């Protein structure tokens, strides 16, 4: 089952996903929280400098009517404060779990019907790519990972090269043979690939990326 070719903008987004895990959601949430805190701090500073009136600057931050209401109904005020604290704690935990959860590795459905489907699991696809890459001259070992989702997969490949490896030739054959075969087998017209090259050292010494 061949998937349609993507537009350049969509292909660019997938290429970035192949390089690293997306943190756009985390950055957006941090930016939103930062802006809210900045606005609150700015309003408090303007209030203290008397921008909203000299009399208002001399009064407590909370209006006396609000303070009197809280004192008149202490139990509801405490329940509201407790609920707000629990809500913020839950949101923080959800955010932490979402940020720390393992990256999604999609299984690809090559052909499907009402009763049957041919599925290639992400570990199987990654293992096949890594195995094929290890057969290239100059590659000591390889590791691959399929990322993204089933509709828009991407591939990350790490190659440990021998000291006498021809890097340009390894990259050429990786794209022309291994990646091309992976595209054909997975039924995708576009499969962005990020390749990391390291120098294999059998003595356990440092590796050069």
HUCOR-V531140 format. One record per pair of residues at least 24 apart in sequence whose C-alpha atoms are under 6 Angstrom apart, sorted by the first residue. I is the first residue (numbers start at 1). J is the second residue. Records with the same first field share a line. If there is no record, write none. Layout:
I = J + J
//
This chain:
1 = 110 + 111 + 187
2 = 187 + 188
3 = 188
5 = 189
15 = 192
18 = 154 + 155 + 156 + 193 + 194
19 = 194
105 = 146 + 147
106 = 149 + 150
108 = 150
122 = 146
138 = 162 + 165
154 = 191 + 192
155 = 193
156 = 193 + 194
157 = 195
158 = 195 + 196 + 197
159 = 197
160 = 198 + 199 + 200
161 = 199 + 200
162 = 200
//
